[in-house]
């Protein structure tokens, strides 16, 4: 949550330590040296503006933190015989998930009972849902379309498996392989033979 919004010291620094404020302080010092005290009153406006900016950013920070707490995902598990709802980062190995329609699978697990249709399109590209039964593996990032099941977490600790990292490995191998030219890249078959 700290990465989502700015810290209060950073908010203070960004609102106080600006080039605009530095120039106004230099002008105020020069006016004070010249004895033009009535002209220094503009500093009050600058000070009020800075305070308002700080207050608004702190309010926005707190609102963002509240919204983040509301949008935190939760999973239903059974741990030591007790049913509870926890955040995915608290999942431990051997926790039993309670999946139903709409559930997001947050880590790899094995179905212990029940069956469900799983949407794995984000991982495999398959447009059709896969029917999973007892003993089948559920992959992190897929979602339950229909059905109910209980599944045991396989991960030793919670691991976010991002789709990017899932697809980067095959891409790296593909980059190392030599590129074969197709007839489409040259327009016709005769020009392709010239390039071989």
N, C-alpha and C positions, 0 to 999 in steps of 0.2 A: 504494500500500500504506500510505502514511503516513496517508491519510484514514480507513482502516478501523479502526486502533487508535490509542489515545492515545499521545502522546509521553511519555518518562520524566519530563521536567520537569513536564508537566501532571499525571501520576500523583502525583508528590511534592507538588505544590501542592494538589491536591484532597484528599490524605490528611492533610497537615500543617495547612493553613490552613482550619480548620473552626471554627464557632462553639463546638462542644463542647470542642475543645482550648483555645480562647481562655478559656472560662469556667473550665476546670480550671487553667490557668496563673494566672489571677487569684486563684482560691481558694488555690492553692499559695503565691502571693506574700503574701496576707493571713495565711496560717498561719505563714509564715516570719517575718513582722513580729511576729506574736503569740508566736513562740518555740515553737510546737507542732510540733516536728520529727518526732515519731512519726506525726503525722497526715498528713504530706506524702508518706508512702510510697505513697499511691494514685497518684501521678504515674508511678511505675514501671509500674503496670498500664496506664495510658493510653499510655505510651511503647511498651510491648511490643505493645499492640493496634494502634498506628499502624504500627509496623515490620512486623507480620504482614500488615496490609492492603496496604502498599506492595509487599511481596514477592509476595503473591498476584496483585496486578494486573499486575506486571511479568511473572510467569510466564504469565498469561493473554494478555498482549500478544504474547509470543514465540510462544505456541501458535497464536494467530490468524494471525500472520505466516507460520508454517510451513504452516498449512492453506491460506492464500491462495496460496502458491507452488505447492502441489499442485493447486489447482483452476484455475490459470491456463490459459485455452484456448490451443491451439497449432494451427497450420495447416502442411500440407506444401506446400512450394513448390520450384520449380526457379529458381535465380538464377545467372546466368552459367554455365549448364551443370551446376551442382552441386545435387543434391537435399538439402534441409534442412528441419528443423522449427523454426518460429519462432513468436513471439507475434503476434497480429493487429496490434499497434501498430507492429511492425517492417516491415509490408508496404509495398513501394514500387511505383510505377507500372512496368508491364511485367513484374512477377513472374508466373511461371506457376504457378497452383494445381493441385494434384493432388486432385481431388474423387472421393469414392466414397461408398457408402451410409453415412448417418449424419453426413456432413460438414456443418458449418454454414458458410454463405457469409458471410464477414465484410466484404466490400466488393464493390461492383458490378464485374462482369467479363464478358468475352466468351469463349464457348467456342471453342477453337482445334481441338480434336479430341475425338472420342467423343460419347456422348449419355447423358443421365440424366433420370430423372423427378424433378422439383423440387416440393417443397411450398411454395407461395407464399401459403398461406391467411392467414398473419399479416399480409401486405401487401395482398392483393387480396380476401380473403374467400372465394375459390374453394375449395370443399371437395375438388375433384378435382385430383390432381397434374398439372403441365404437363410434357410431353415436350420437352426442349430438345436441339437439335442444333448442329452446327458453325455459328458465326456468330450464334447467339442470345445474348441478354443474360441474365445471372444477377444477381438483385437481392440486395443486402445484407439479411440477416435471414431469408432462405429457407433451406431444408435439402434435402439430397439424400436421396431415398427409395431409389432404386435406380439402378444403372448406374455408369459411370466416365467421367470426362472431364478434359481439361486446359483451363484457362481463364486468360486474361490479365487482370491487374488493370487497371481503367480509371482508378482514382483517382490523382490527382497525389500525394496524401498520404493516409494512412489516416484514414477518417472513420467514426465510429460513426453509423449511421443508426438512430436510435431510432424505434420505432413511433409513439410519442407525437408526435414532430416531423413524422412522415409524415402523420398525420391532423389535426394542428392547422391546417395551411394551408387545407384545404377547409372546416373548421369556421369559420374566421375569415370566409371569403367568405360562408358561409351565414348568419352572424350579421348581415351587412350587408344581405342581401336582405330584402324585406318579407315578413312572415308572412301566409300565406293561411289563412283559417279553413276548417275542414272541417265537414261535417255531424256528424261524431263528436264534435267539441268542444262542440257545442251541443245534441246529443241528437236533433234532428229537422230536416227541411228548412225548415219554416216559420220557425223561430227563426233559421236561418242567413240567410234572405232579409232579416230585420229588421236584421241586423248589417251587411249590405252597404250 
